[in-house]
Amino acid sequence: MSEKIPYKIYLEEHEMPKQWYNVRADMKKKPAPLLNPATLRPCTAEELGNVFCDELVKQELNETDRYIDIPEEIQEFYKMYRPSPLVRAYCLEKKLDTPAKIYYKFEGNNTSGSHKLNSAIAQAYYAKQQGLKGVTTETGAGQWGTALSMACSYFDLDCQVYMVKCSYEQKPFRREVMRTYGANVTPSPSNTTEVGRKILAEFPDTNGSLGCAISEAVEKATTQDGYRYVLGSVLSQVLLHQSVIGMESKIAMDKYGITPDIIIGCAGGGSNLGGLISPFMGEKLRGEKDYRFIAVEPASCPSLTRGVYAYDFCDTGKVCPLQKMYTLGSGFMPSANHAGGLRYHGMSAVLSELYDQGLMEAVSVEQTSVFESAQQFARVEGILPAPESSHAIKCAIDEAIKCKETGEEKTILFGLTGTGYFDMYAYGAYNDGRMSDYIPTDEELQKSFDTLPKID
């Protein structure tokens, strides 16, 4: 290693970020406001406070403070598993015979197995500070539900999780981890809520969706005293908490004089991607440096690459605020693909606005090619990646091969959001040749687009 850069770069405890970075403060054109579904006017703090914790509402509406202090109790919790390593993928580079330098930020070194714990502990902390009894939420692949159950256990809060039905059935061990930490887990859509019963009546054979699960969790939170709803992605407050990923990455790279040319993240609702790119995007917005950002999404649920930029409901039951975002329509029912965490019909308002301004790119990839890349990565780097993370791996490999073809020595950074040890059903389907690719037709998408709310 002539560059004298170690395989894994760890930060010292004193180097860890003590503040989250709020990229909206550096955006000249801000994301459009959330709208009240009843009045179609921008949501007030009081209205949002009926659903979310008070302090989280303040963070959701804060577009001016560039940095927000991380409470000491959250900093102490972070030290149990942070800083996460920034890894130089020497073995993958050698296997690909590429001049590219490949780095990945590995977020799987905690029991939840993913980056989701970064926001879960923050949201549980604020719920406890408010004196609540508990929280409700949804989960797709189960990573968010697992992380939140851990965080709620730490603060002695009740945790009620609505898990997308296909993931509930495909990932029983993920479900059992949540239950081990004390969470109550319900497959969604279910008969335990009014909105769940309505969805089942309209789509009796549905495998569920994140939009369905969100509707049920919100209803459950708003019909129980002492409860609030918390969300694992999409919202600006979540991207704020996840900025610790990008902050650590930037500190580590600056420490060794490394400047990434391309920064890649998988994209479902936007939490991991937004967290990884935020401090780098801030530099780009301020005109200090330039980077190429790539969002990678599944071809079966392509909100950025094939969606429309419009106000839409954040949930299938249409009880949540409306958000302007790239969307496939709140009624879109994605196929039961194995990247459960990337099956949301829309995209973060922050990332949608950045994408609409041309500040980042997006690509969609089919799941068989994703698992091919995941297998290749596992065999040379020694980590079994989550299906969601493997979308970023696929794109990073493609970009590294382009460097081989052109002879360019680009530096690539991607987010390895978590491990795939609870995803063996999916790996089994791939290894047995039972995995297929599904891409929605233009007609299917148009049918969903036609149901978008008409906002002047």
C-alpha positions, 0 to 999 in steps of 0.5 A, a space after each residue: 500500500 504505497 499510499 500509506 492509507 490503511 484498509 480501515 480508517 477510524 476516528 479518535 473519540 475526540 474527532 467524532 462529530 458533536 453536531 448534525 449538519 443541516 444541508 437545507 441551510 445551504 440550499 438557496 431554493 429550499 424544499 417545498 413545505 409539508 401541506 396539511 391534507 385537510 387545508 392544503 396549507 403549509 403545516 404548522 408546528 402545532 399541527 405536526 406536533 399532534 403526530 411527531 415529538 415536539 423537538 423533532 417538529 422544530 428540527 423538521 421546520 428548521 431551514 436556517 441553522 447549518 449545525 444543530 448540537 447533538 445532545 450529550 446522551 445521544 453522543 454517549 450512545 453513539 460511542 457504543 458503535 461509532 465511529 464506523 469505519 471508512 474502508 478502502 476496498 483494496 481487494 475489490 479494486 484488485 479483482 476489478 483491475 481498475 485504477 479507481 480507488 474505492 472507499 465505503 462507509 460501513 454502517 453495519 457494526 451494530 446489532 440492528 445491522 444498519 445505519 438506522 440506529 443513528 436516527 432511532 436513538 435520537 428520536 427515542 431520546 426526544 420522545 423520552 424527554 417529552 415524557 411519552 409512553 411510547 412510539 409507533 412506526 413502520 418498517 420495510 426490510 426491518 432495519 428501521 424497526 430493529 433499530 427503533 426497538 433497540 433505542 426504545 428498549 434503552 429508554 424504556 419506551 413502548 415500541 409498536 412496529 407495522 412491518 410490510 407484509 412481504 418482509 414480515 414473511 420473508 424475514 422472520 429473524 429480523 422480526 424476532 430481533 425486534 420482539 427480543 428488544 420488546 417491540 410489538 410487530 404487526 404485518 401490514 396491512 392489518 385488521 388492527 387499524 381502520 386504514 389497514 382494513 380499508 386497504 385490505 378491502 381494496 387490495 385483498 392480496 397485497 404484499 403491503 408497502 411502506 405507504 400502507 405501513 406508515 398509514 397504520 402507524 400514524 393512525 395508531 399513534 394518533 389514537 393512543 394517549 402518550 404516543 407519537 409517530 416516528 419515521 425512519 426515512 424521508 423526513 428532513 429530521 431523519 436526514 439531519 440525524 443521518 448526517 453523522 455518516 457523511 460528517 465522519 466520512 469527510 473528517 476521515 477523508 480530510 485526515 488522509 488528504 482524500 477527495 472523492 470524485 463520485 459519491 454513491 448511495 442507495 435510495 429508498 426514502 433517502 435517509 442513508 443517501 442524504 446522510 452520506 452526501 450532506 456535508 459534501 453537498 454543502 461544499 458544492 452548494 457553497 461553491 467550495 468543491 465539486 462532486 458527482 453524486 449518484 442515487 441508486 434505486 431499484 428498477 421495480 420502484 424507480 421514484 427518481 428515474 421514472 417518477 414525477 415531481 409533485 405534491 403527494 401523500 406520504 402514505 397510502 391511506 392519505 392521512 399524513 401531510 403531503 410532500 412535494 417529492 419525486 413520486 410514483 403515487 401514494 397508491 403505487 404497490 411495488 412488487 415484492 422485491 428483496 430490497 424491502 427498504 427501497 420500496 417507498 413510493 416517493 423520495 425525501 423532499 430535500 433530495 428531490 429538490 437537489 435532484 430537480 436542480 441537477 445537483 445529483 444524478 439517479 440510476 435504477 438497477 434490476 435486482 438480479 444484477 444487484 445480487 450478482 454485485 453483492 455476491 462479488 463484493 462478499 467474496 472479495 471484501 468479506 462482508 455480506 451486504 444488505 440488498 439495499 446496500 448492494 444497489 450502491 455496490 452495483 453502481 460503484 462497480 460499474 463506475 470502477 469498470 468505466 475507469 478501467 476502460 478510460 484509464 481515469 483514476 477516480 476516487 469513489 465513495 459509497 455507503 454500505 448501509 448494513 449487513 445482509 445476514 437476515 436476508 438469506 431468503 433473498 440470497 437463496 432465491 438468487 443462488 437457486 436461480 428463482 429470482 426474477 426482475 420486475 419493471 413496472 410498465 409506463 401504463 402501470 405508472 400512469 395509472 398511479 400518476 392519475 391519482 395524484 392530488 391536484 394542488 394549485 
